[in-house]
């Protein structure tokens, strides 16, 4: 058990490390140093410069360096600056009163990638500003022509809002994709369902007494008494199924006892877990749960038939259960896993098992959608594999006896 736990930790740690490495993205390599020369000591100009410097979209690309005009020209010639911005006197006041003073941007003769990128951004910003100014001037002339001066502030606000939304709209760069991580279940219901599935899978480690093969002498005696190998295998499966059913009954008794001790918390817990069930009949939910237990019992039968020993069966039950639950999204929802892992996990029996356990809370209809047939097929496949393993082992023993 200890070795299995260590192996599982190493496996999950390796998968997590690989996923973290695959999700890493290189940061933006282009970062330009831009010199800014202010031709006067103006408080409003300084405030505007500080505001632009601290913008997220600007700070991720540019780093502004405050220099004098002569010093900026020297640094630009030495290649230490990607561009030099010369701010005129009364820049903010000129924008507000309509004089619109120009801002001179000086680029080096042999521009590098940083300078070329900044030049393109500057040209795009200037074009947007020209369009915005034309809109404002057009609104002013229209208001003066038709006597709508009182509505001018509203028109200007709408124009400013449109231009800001156009220039700063992140949806133009990033696509949004909504993921249904847990389907119809809430996050709590999803992980409770995953925990129930993992619990019943791992409980097979304690079922080795009733699930492993009988000794060869006992099998021969049973065969002489008319109990064939197929019937023996069916009885082992039935013992495992009754064992799981007893565990489920014990869990139900514990929950009922807790409900009787604290009825106010029980009502709250029932409402929390059963939300979204849609009034599904309890009999249908019970049938879905029994189908899930039958599939788990078939899985345990196959493991102990293939392993051939108690220790090997316990280790296989532990490792396969934990790995399959992880790949099926029991620990991390499958929608957040890599595409290759999700494609494999969708067809594993644990994916149908988690969905069936979730049907206890979200309604049996949600659990039966694409899950009932899968559980039946897997139960039959596990049973057939167990019978085939038993047959092959018997043949091998007969050859050794000969």
C-alpha positions as a Markdown table, in Angstrom:
| # | Residue | x | y | z |
|---|---|---|---|---|
| 1 | Unk | 0.0 | 0.0 | 0.0 |
| 2 | Unk | 2.8 | 2.4 | 0.9 |
| 3 | Unk | 4.6 | 1.6 | -2.4 |
| 4 | Unk | 1.4 | 2.2 | -4.3 |
| 5 | Unk | 0.8 | 5.5 | -2.6 |
| 6 | Unk | 4.4 | 6.6 | -3.4 |
| 7 | Unk | 4.0 | 5.5 | -7.0 |
| 8 | Unk | 0.7 | 7.4 | -7.4 |
| 9 | Unk | 2.2 | 10.6 | -5.9 |
| 10 | Unk | 5.1 | 10.4 | -8.3 |
| 11 | Unk | 2.8 | 9.8 | -11.3 |
| 12 | Unk | 0.4 | 12.6 | -10.5 |
| 13 | Unk | 3.4 | 14.9 | -9.7 |
| 14 | Unk | 4.9 | 14.2 | -13.0 |
| 15 | Unk | 1.6 | 14.8 | -14.9 |
| 16 | Unk | 1.1 | 18.1 | -13.0 |
| 17 | Unk | 4.7 | 19.2 | -13.7 |
| 18 | Unk | 4.3 | 18.4 | -17.4 |
| 19 | Unk | 1.0 | 20.2 | -17.6 |
| 20 | Unk | 2.4 | 23.3 | -15.9 |
| 21 | Unk | 5.3 | 23.3 | -18.3 |
| 22 | Unk | 3.0 | 22.9 | -21.3 |
| 23 | Unk | 0.9 | 25.8 | -20.1 |
| 24 | Unk | 3.8 | 28.2 | -19.7 |
| 25 | Unk | 4.0 | 31.1 | -22.1 |
| 26 | Unk | 7.0 | 33.1 | -22.9 |
| 27 | Unk | 6.6 | 36.8 | -21.9 |
| 28 | Unk | 6.7 | 39.5 | -24.5 |
| 29 | Unk | 10.3 | 39.9 | -25.5 |
| 30 | Unk | 9.8 | 43.4 | -27.0 |
| 31 | Unk | 10.2 | 46.1 | -24.4 |
| 32 | Unk | 11.1 | 49.6 | -25.5 |
| 33 | Unk | 12.8 | 52.5 | -23.6 |
| 34 | Unk | 11.1 | 55.7 | -24.7 |
| 35 | Unk | 12.6 | 59.0 | -23.8 |
| 36 | Unk | 10.2 | 61.8 | -22.8 |
| 37 | Unk | 11.3 | 65.5 | -22.8 |
| 38 | Unk | 8.9 | 68.0 | -21.3 |
| 39 | Unk | 9.7 | 71.5 | -22.5 |
| 40 | Unk | 8.1 | 73.2 | -19.5 |
| 41 | Unk | 7.4 | 72.5 | -15.8 |
| 42 | Unk | 3.7 | 72.0 | -16.1 |
| 43 | Unk | 1.8 | 70.1 | -13.4 |
| 44 | Unk | -1.1 | 69.0 | -15.7 |
| 45 | Unk | 1.3 | 67.7 | -18.3 |
| 46 | Unk | 3.1 | 65.8 | -15.6 |
| 47 | Unk | -0.1 | 64.3 | -14.4 |
| 48 | Unk | -1.1 | 63.2 | -17.9 |
| 49 | Unk | 2.3 | 61.6 | -18.4 |
| 50 | Unk | 2.1 | 59.7 | -15.1 |
| 51 | Unk | -1.4 | 58.4 | -16.1 |
| 52 | Unk | -0.2 | 57.1 | -19.5 |
| 53 | Unk | 2.9 | 55.6 | -18.0 |
| 54 | Unk | 0.9 | 53.5 | -15.5 |
| 55 | Unk | -1.6 | 52.2 | -18.0 |
| 56 | Unk | -1.4 | 48.4 | -18.2 |
| 57 | Unk | -1.3 | 48.3 | -22.0 |
| 58 | Unk | 1.6 | 50.8 | -22.1 |
| 59 | Unk | 3.6 | 49.6 | -19.1 |
| 60 | Unk | 3.8 | 46.1 | -20.6 |
| 61 | Unk | 5.5 | 47.4 | -23.7 |
| 62 | Unk | 7.2 | 50.7 | -23.0 |
| 63 | Unk | 9.3 | 52.1 | -20.2 |
| 64 | Unk | 9.3 | 55.9 | -20.2 |
| 65 | Unk | 12.5 | 57.7 | -19.3 |
| 66 | Unk | 12.3 | 61.4 | -18.4 |
| 67 | Unk | 15.2 | 63.3 | -20.0 |
| 68 | Unk | 16.0 | 66.7 | -21.4 |
| 69 | Unk | 15.8 | 67.3 | -25.1 |
| 70 | Unk | 19.6 | 67.4 | -25.6 |
| 71 | Unk | 20.1 | 64.3 | -23.5 |
| 72 | Unk | 17.4 | 62.5 | -25.3 |
| 73 | Unk | 18.9 | 63.2 | -28.7 |
| 74 | Unk | 22.2 | 61.9 | -27.5 |
| 75 | Unk | 20.7 | 58.7 | -26.1 |
| 76 | Unk | 18.7 | 58.2 | -29.2 |
| 77 | Unk | 21.9 | 58.5 | -31.4 |
| 78 | Unk | 23.7 | 56.0 | -29.1 |
| 79 | Unk | 20.8 | 53.5 | -29.6 |
| 80 | Unk | 19.8 | 53.5 | -25.9 |
| 81 | Unk | 16.3 | 54.8 | -26.7 |
| 82 | Unk | 13.8 | 53.4 | -29.2 |
| 83 | Unk | 12.2 | 56.9 | -29.6 |
| 84 | Unk | 12.1 | 60.4 | -28.1 |
| 85 | Unk | 8.8 | 62.1 | -27.4 |
| 86 | Unk | 8.9 | 65.9 | -27.2 |
| 87 | Unk | 6.0 | 67.4 | -25.3 |
| 88 | Unk | 5.1 | 71.0 | -26.2 |
| 89 | Unk | 4.2 | 73.7 | -23.7 |
| 90 | Unk | 0.7 | 73.7 | -22.3 |
| 91 | Unk | -0.1 | 70.4 | -23.9 |
| 92 | Unk | -3.2 | 69.6 | -21.8 |
| 93 | Unk | -4.5 | 73.1 | -21.9 |
| 94 | Unk | -4.2 | 73.2 | -25.7 |
| 95 | Unk | -6.1 | 70.0 | -26.1 |
| 96 | Unk | -8.9 | 71.3 | -23.9 |
| 97 | Unk | -9.3 | 74.7 | -25.6 |
| 98 | Unk | -9.0 | 73.3 | -29.1 |
| 99 | Unk | -5.6 | 74.5 | -30.1 |
| 100 | Unk | -4.4 | 70.9 | -30.3 |
| 101 | Unk | -0.6 | 71.4 | -30.1 |
| 102 | Unk | 1.4 | 68.7 | -31.9 |
| 103 | Unk | 3.6 | 66.2 | -30.1 |
| 104 | Unk | 6.9 | 65.5 | -31.9 |
| 105 | Unk | 8.2 | 61.9 | -31.9 |
| 106 | Unk | 11.7 | 61.4 | -33.0 |
| 107 | Unk | 12.9 | 58.0 | -34.2 |
| 108 | Unk | 16.4 | 56.8 | -34.9 |
| 109 | Unk | 17.7 | 56.5 | -38.4 |
| 110 | Unk | 18.3 | 52.8 | -38.2 |
| 111 | Unk | 15.2 | 51.7 | -36.2 |
| 112 | Unk | 15.2 | 48.4 | -34.4 |
| 113 | Unk | 12.2 | 46.2 | -33.8 |
| 114 | Unk | 11.2 | 48.2 | -30.6 |
| 115 | Unk | 11.3 | 51.5 | -32.5 |
| 116 | Unk | 9.3 | 50.1 | -35.5 |
| 117 | Unk | 6.7 | 48.7 | -33.2 |
| 118 | Unk | 6.4 | 52.0 | -31.3 |
| 119 | Unk | 6.1 | 53.9 | -34.5 |
| 120 | Unk | 3.3 | 51.7 | -35.7 |
| 121 | Unk | 1.5 | 52.2 | -32.4 |
| 122 | Unk | 2.0 | 55.9 | -32.5 |
| 123 | Unk | 0.7 | 56.1 | -36.1 |
| 124 | Unk | -2.4 | 54.1 | -35.1 |
| 125 | Unk | -3.0 | 56.3 | -32.1 |
| 126 | Unk | -2.7 | 59.5 | -34.2 |
| 127 | Unk | -5.2 | 58.1 | -36.8 |
| 128 | Unk | -7.7 | 57.3 | -34.0 |
| 129 | Unk | -7.2 | 60.7 | -32.5 |
| 130 | Unk | -7.8 | 62.4 | -35.9 |
| 131 | Unk | -11.1 | 60.5 | -36.3 |
| 132 | Unk | -12.2 | 61.4 | -32.8 |
| 133 | Unk | -11.4 | 65.1 | -33.3 |
| 134 | Unk | -13.3 | 65.1 | -36.6 |
| 135 | Unk | -16.3 | 63.5 | -34.8 |
| 136 | Unk | -16.2 | 66.2 | -32.0 |
| 137 | Unk | -15.9 | 69.0 | -34.5 |
| 138 | Unk | -18.7 | 67.6 | -36.6 |
| 139 | Unk | -20.9 | 67.3 | -33.5 |
| 140 | Unk | -20.2 | 70.9 | -32.5 |
| 141 | Unk | -21.0 | 72.2 | -36.0 |
| 142 | Unk | -24.2 | 70.2 | -36.1 |
| 143 | Unk | -25.3 | 71.4 | -32.7 |
| 144 | Unk | -24.6 | 75.0 | -33.7 |
| 145 | Unk | -26.5 | 74.6 | -37.0 |
| 146 | Unk | -29.7 | 73.2 | -35.5 |
| 147 | Unk | -29.6 | 74.9 | -32.2 |
| 148 | Unk | -28.8 | 71.9 | -30.1 |
| 149 | Unk | -26.1 | 73.4 | -27.9 |
| 150 | Unk | -27.8 | 72.0 | -24.8 |
| 151 | Unk | -27.4 | 68.5 | -26.1 |
| 152 | Unk | -23.7 | 68.9 | -27.0 |
| 153 | Unk | -22.3 | 67.5 | -23.8 |
| 154 | Unk | -24.4 | 64.4 | -24.3 |
| 155 | Unk | -23.3 | 64.0 | -27.9 |
| 156 | Unk | -19.6 | 64.4 | -26.9 |
| 157 | Unk | -20.0 | 61.8 | -24.1 |
| 158 | Unk | -21.5 | 59.3 | -26.5 |
| 159 | Unk | -18.7 | 59.9 | -29.0 |
| 160 | Unk | -16.0 | 59.6 | -26.3 |
| 161 | Unk | -17.6 | 56.3 | -25.0 |
| 162 | Unk | -17.7 | 54.9 | -28.5 |
| 163 | Unk | -14.1 | 55.7 | -29.3 |
| 164 | Unk | -12.9 | 54.4 | -25.9 |
| 165 | Unk | -14.8 | 51.1 | -26.4 |
| 166 | Unk | -13.4 | 50.8 | -29.9 |
| 167 | Unk | -9.8 | 51.4 | -28.8 |
| 168 | Unk | -9.8 | 49.5 | -25.5 |
| 169 | Unk | -12.1 | 46.6 | -26.3 |
| 170 | Unk | -10.3 | 43.5 | -25.2 |
| 171 | Unk | -12.8 | 41.3 | -27.1 |
| 172 | Unk | -11.1 | 42.5 | -30.3 |
| 173 | Unk | -8.0 | 40.6 | -29.1 |
| 174 | Unk | -9.2 | 37.8 | -26.9 |
| 175 | Unk | -11.9 | 35.3 | -27.7 |
| 176 | Unk | -14.3 | 34.1 | -24.9 |
| 177 | Unk | -15.2 | 30.5 | -24.6 |
| 178 | Unk | -17.6 | 29.3 | -21.9 |
| 179 | Unk | -16.9 | 25.9 | -20.5 |
| 180 | Unk | -19.4 | 23.8 | -18.6 |
| 181 | Unk | -16.8 | 22.3 | -16.2 |
| 182 | Unk | -19.2 | 20.3 | -14.1 |
| 183 | Unk | -22.2 | 19.9 | -16.4 |
| 184 | Unk | -25.6 | 20.1 | -14.6 |
| 185 | Unk | -23.9 | 19.5 | -11.3 |
| 186 | Unk | -22.6 | 22.2 | -9.0 |
| 187 | Unk | -18.9 | 22.1 | -8.0 |
| 188 | Unk | -19.8 | 20.5 | -4.6 |
| 189 | Unk | -22.0 | 17.9 | -6.2 |
| 190 | Unk | -19.4 | 17.1 | -8.8 |
| 191 | Unk | -16.7 | 16.4 | -6.3 |
| 192 | Unk | -19.0 | 14.5 | -4.0 |
| 193 | Unk | -19.9 | 12.2 | -7.0 |
| 194 | Unk | -16.2 | 11.8 | -7.8 |
| 195 | Unk | -15.5 | 11.0 | -4.2 |
| 196 | Unk | -18.2 | 8.3 | -4.1 |
| 197 | Unk | -16.9 | 6.7 | -7.3 |
| 198 | Unk | -13.4 | 6.7 | -6.0 |
| 199 | Unk | -14.5 | 5.3 | -2.7 |
| 200 | Unk | -16.3 | 2.3 | -4.2 |
| 201 | Unk | -13.4 | 1.6 | -6.6 |
| 202 | Unk | -10.8 | 1.7 | -3.8 |
| 203 | Unk | -13.1 | -0.5 | -1.6 |
| 204 | Unk | -12.1 | -3.4 | -3.8 |
| 205 | Unk | -8.8 | -3.5 | -2.0 |
| 206 | Unk | -10.6 | -4.8 | 1.1 |
| 207 | Unk | -12.7 | -7.3 | -1.0 |
| 208 | Unk | -9.9 | -9.6 | -1.8 |
| 209 | Unk | -11.2 | -12.3 | 0.5 |
| 210 | Unk | -14.4 | -12.7 | -1.5 |
| 211 | Unk | -13.1 | -11.7 | -5.0 |
| 212 | Unk | -9.9 | -13.7 | -5.4 |
| 213 | Unk | -9.8 | -17.2 | -7.0 |
| 214 | Unk | -10.4 | -20.2 | -4.8 |
| 215 | Unk | -7.6 | -22.8 | -4.5 |
| 216 | Unk | -7.3 | -25.2 | -7.3 |
| 217 | Unk | -8.4 | -28.2 | -5.1 |
| 218 | Unk | -11.6 | -26.4 | -4.0 |
| 219 | Unk | -12.4 | -25.5 | -7.6 |
| 220 | Unk | -12.1 | -29.2 | -8.6 |
| 221 | Unk | -14.3 | -30.3 | -5.7 |
| 222 | Unk | -16.9 | -27.7 | -6.6 |
| 223 | Unk | -16.8 | -28.9 | -10.3 |
| 224 | Unk | -17.4 | -32.5 | -9.1 |
| 225 | Unk | -20.4 | -31.2 | -7.1 |
| 226 | Unk | -21.8 | -29.7 | -10.3 |
| 227 | Unk | -20.7 | -26.1 | -9.7 |
| 228 | Unk | -19.0 | -25.1 | -13.0 |
| 229 | Unk | -16.3 | -22.4 | -13.4 |
| 230 | Unk | -18.7 | -19.9 | -14.9 |
| 231 | Unk | -21.1 | -20.3 | -11.9 |
| 232 | Unk | -18.1 | -19.9 | -9.5 |
| 233 | Unk | -17.1 | -16.7 | -11.3 |
| 234 | Unk | -20.7 | -15.4 | -11.1 |
| 235 | Unk | -20.8 | -16.1 | -7.4 |
| 236 | Unk | -17.6 | -14.2 | -6.8 |
| 237 | Unk | -19.1 | -11.3 | -8.7 |
| 238 | Unk | -22.3 | -11.5 | -6.7 |
| 239 | Unk | -20.3 | -11.5 | -3.4 |
| 240 | Unk | -18.5 | -8.4 | -4.5 |
| 241 | Unk | -21.7 | -6.7 | -5.5 |
| 242 | Unk | -23.3 | -7.5 | -2.1 |
| 243 | Unk | -20.2 | -6.3 | -0.4 |
| 244 | Unk | -20.5 | -2.9 | -2.2 |
| 245 | Unk | -24.2 | -2.9 | -1.4 |
| 246 | Unk | -23.4 | -3.3 | 2.3 |
| 247 | Unk | -21.0 | -0.4 | 2.1 |
| 248 | Unk | -23.6 | 1.8 | 0.5 |
| 249 | Unk | -26.1 | 0.7 | 3.1 |
| 250 | Unk | -23.7 | 1.6 | 5.9 |
| 251 | Unk | -23.1 | 5.0 | 4.4 |
| 252 | Unk | -26.9 | 5.6 | 4.1 |
| 253 | Unk | -27.3 | 4.6 | 7.8 |
| 254 | Unk | -24.6 | 7.0 | 8.9 |
| 255 | Unk | -26.3 | 9.8 | 6.9 |
| 256 | Unk | -29.7 | 9.0 | 8.3 |
| 257 | Unk | -28.3 | 8.9 | 11.9 |
| 258 | Unk | -26.7 | 12.3 | 11.3 |
| 259 | Unk | -29.9 | 13.6 | 9.9 |
| 260 | Unk | -31.8 | 12.5 | 13.0 |
| 261 | Unk | -29.3 | 14.1 | 15.3 |
| 262 | Unk | -29.4 | 17.5 | 13.5 |
| 263 | Unk | -32.6 | 17.8 | 11.5 |
| 264 | Unk | -32.0 | 21.4 | 10.6 |
| 265 | Unk | -28.6 | 20.7 | 9.0 |
| 266 | Unk | -30.0 | 17.6 | 7.3 |
| 267 | Unk | -32.7 | 19.6 | 5.5 |
| 268 | Unk | -30.1 | 22.1 | 4.4 |
| 269 | Unk | -27.7 | 19.4 | 3.2 |
| 270 | Unk | -30.5 | 17.6 | 1.3 |
| 271 | Unk | -31.5 | 20.8 | -0.5 |
| 272 | Unk | -27.8 | 21.5 | -1.3 |
| 273 | Unk | -27.0 | 18.1 | -2.7 |
| 274 | Unk | -30.4 | 17.4 | -4.5 |
| 275 | Unk | -30.7 | 20.8 | -6.2 |
| 276 | Unk | -31.4 | 20.3 | -9.9 |
| 277 | Unk | -32.8 | 16.8 | -9.5 |
| 278 | Unk | -36.0 | 17.8 | -11.2 |
| 279 | Unk | -38.1 | 15.5 | -9.0 |
| 280 | Unk | -36.7 | 12.3 | -10.5 |
| 281 | Unk | -38.2 | 9.2 | -8.9 |
| 282 | Unk | -36.1 | 7.6 | -6.2 |
| 283 | Unk | -36.5 | 4.2 | -7.8 |
| 284 | Unk | -34.9 | 5.3 | -11.0 |
| 285 | Unk | -32.0 | 6.8 | -9.1 |
| 286 | Unk | -31.6 | 3.6 | -7.1 |
| 287 | Unk | -31.5 | 1.6 | -10.3 |
| 288 | Unk | -28.8 | 3.8 | -11.8 |
| 289 | Unk | -26.8 | 3.4 | -8.6 |
| 290 | Unk | -27.1 | -0.4 | -8.6 |
| 291 | Unk | -26.0 | -0.4 | -12.2 |
| 292 | Unk | -22.9 | 1.5 | -11.2 |
| 293 | Unk | -22.2 | -0.9 | -8.3 |
| 294 | Unk | -22.5 | -3.8 | -10.7 |
| 295 | Unk | -20.0 | -2.3 | -13.1 |
| 296 | Unk | -17.6 | -1.7 | -10.2 |
| 297 | Unk | -18.0 | -5.3 | -9.0 |
| 298 | Unk | -17.2 | -6.6 | -12.5 |
| 299 | Unk | -14.1 | -4.4 | -12.5 |
| 300 | Unk | -12.9 | -5.9 | -9.2 |
| 301 | Unk | -13.5 | -9.4 | -10.5 |
| 302 | Unk | -11.4 | -8.7 | -13.6 |
| 303 | Unk | -8.6 | -7.2 | -11.6 |
| 304 | Unk | -8.3 | -10.2 | -9.2 |
| 305 | Unk | -8.7 | -12.7 | -12.1 |
| 306 | Unk | -6.0 | -11.1 | -14.1 |
| 307 | Unk | -3.5 | -10.5 | -11.2 |
| 308 | Unk | -3.7 | -14.1 | -9.9 |
| 309 | Unk | -2.6 | -13.0 | -6.4 |
| 310 | Unk | -4.0 | -11.0 | -3.5 |
| 311 | Unk | -1.1 | -8.5 | -3.3 |
| 312 | Unk | -1.1 | -7.9 | -7.1 |
| 313 | Unk | -4.8 | -7.4 | -7.2 |
| 314 | Unk | -4.7 | -4.8 | -4.3 |
| 315 | Unk | -2.0 | -2.8 | -6.0 |
| 316 | Unk | -3.8 | -2.9 | -9.4 |
| 317 | Unk | -7.1 | -1.8 | -7.9 |
| 318 | Unk | -5.4 | 1.1 | -6.2 |
| 319 | Unk | -3.3 | 2.3 | -9.1 |
| 320 | Unk | -5.9 | 1.8 | -11.8 |
| 321 | Unk | -8.7 | 3.4 | -9.8 |
| 322 | Unk | -6.7 | 6.5 | -8.9 |
| 323 | Unk | -5.3 | 7.0 | -12.5 |
| 324 | Unk | -8.6 | 6.4 | -14.2 |
| 325 | Unk | -10.4 | 8.8 | -11.9 |
| 326 | Unk | -7.8 | 11.5 | -12.5 |
| 327 | Unk | -7.9 | 11.0 | -16.3 |
| 328 | Unk | -11.7 | 11.2 | -16.2 |
| 329 | Unk | -11.7 | 14.5 | -14.4 |
| 330 | Unk | -12.4 | 13.3 | -10.9 |
| 331 | Unk | -9.6 | 15.4 | -9.3 |
| 332 | Unk | -9.5 | 18.2 | -12.0 |
| 333 | Unk | -12.6 | 18.6 | -14.2 |
| 334 | Unk | -12.0 | 17.1 | -17.6 |
| 335 | Unk | -12.8 | 20.4 | -19.3 |
| 336 | Unk | -9.6 | 21.9 | -17.8 |
| 337 | Unk | -7.4 | 19.0 | -18.8 |
| 338 | Unk | -5.3 | 18.9 | -22.0 |
| 339 | Unk | -7.1 | 17.8 | -25.1 |
| 340 | Unk | -5.3 | 14.5 | -25.4 |
| 341 | Unk | -6.0 | 13.6 | -21.7 |
| 342 | Unk | -9.7 | 14.6 | -22.1 |
| 343 | Unk | -10.1 | 12.5 | -25.2 |
| 344 | Unk | -8.9 | 9.4 | -23.4 |
| 345 | Unk | -10.7 | 10.1 | -20.2 |
| 346 | Unk | -14.1 | 10.5 | -21.8 |
| 347 | Unk | -14.1 | 6.8 | -22.8 |
| 348 | Unk | -12.9 | 5.3 | -19.5 |
| 349 | Unk | -15.3 | 3.5 | -17.3 |
| 350 | Unk | -14.7 | 6.0 | -14.5 |
| 351 | Unk | -16.2 | 8.8 | -16.6 |
| 352 | Unk | -19.5 | 6.9 | -16.8 |
| 353 | Unk | -19.2 | 6.0 | -13.1 |
| 354 | Unk | -18.8 | 9.6 | -12.0 |
| 355 | Unk | -21.7 | 10.6 | -14.3 |
| 356 | Unk | -23.9 | 7.9 | -12.7 |
| 357 | Unk | -23.0 | 9.0 | -9.2 |
| 358 | Unk | -23.8 | 12.5 | -10.2 |
| 359 | Unk | -27.2 | 11.3 | -11.3 |
| 360 | Unk | -28.0 | 10.7 | -7.6 |
| 361 | Unk | -28.0 | 14.5 | -7.1 |
| 362 | Unk | -28.8 | 16.0 | -10.5 |
| 363 | Unk | -31.5 | 13.4 | -11.4 |
| 364 | Unk | -31.2 | 10.0 | -12.9 |
| 365 | Unk | -32.0 | 11.5 | -16.4 |
| 366 | Unk | -28.8 | 13.5 | -16.2 |
| 367 | Unk | -26.9 | 10.4 | -15.2 |
| 368 | Unk | -28.5 | 8.1 | -17.8 |
| 369 | Unk | -27.6 | 10.3 | -20.7 |
| 370 | Unk | -24.8 | 8.4 | -22.5 |
| 371 | Unk | -23.9 | 6.6 | -19.2 |
| 372 | Unk | -26.3 | 3.7 | -18.7 |
| 373 | Unk | -25.3 | 1.9 | -21.9 |
| 374 | Unk | -21.6 | 2.5 | -21.3 |
| 375 | Unk | -21.8 | 1.0 | -17.8 |
| 376 | Unk | -23.6 | -2.1 | -19.1 |
| 377 | Unk | -21.0 | -2.5 | -21.9 |
| 378 | Unk | -18.1 | -2.1 | -19.5 |
| 379 | Unk | -19.7 | -4.5 | -16.9 |
| 380 | Unk | -20.1 | -7.2 | -19.7 |
| 381 | Unk | -16.5 | -6.5 | -21.0 |
| 382 | Unk | -15.0 | -6.8 | -17.5 |
| 383 | Unk | -16.9 | -10.0 | -16.9 |
| 384 | Unk | -15.8 | -11.5 | -20.2 |
| 385 | Unk | -12.2 | -10.5 | -19.5 |
| 386 | Unk | -12.3 | -12.1 | -16.1 |
| 387 | Unk | -13.7 | -15.3 | -17.6 |
| 388 | Unk | -11.0 | -15.3 | -20.3 |
| 389 | Unk | -8.3 | -14.8 | -17.7 |
| 390 | Unk | -9.6 | -17.7 | -15.6 |
| 391 | Unk | -9.8 | -19.9 | -18.7 |
| 392 | Unk | -6.2 | -19.1 | -19.8 |
| 393 | Unk | -4.9 | -19.7 | -16.2 |
| 394 | Unk | -6.7 | -23.1 | -16.1 |
| 395 | Unk | -5.2 | -24.1 | -19.4 |
| 396 | Unk | -1.7 | -23.1 | -18.2 |
| 397 | Unk | -2.1 | -25.2 | -15.0 |
| 398 | Unk | -3.2 | -28.2 | -17.0 |
| 399 | Unk | -0.1 | -27.9 | -19.3 |
| 400 | Unk | 2.1 | -27.7 | -16.2 |
| 401 | Unk | 0.4 | -30.8 | -14.7 |
| 402 | Unk | 0.9 | -32.7 | -17.9 |
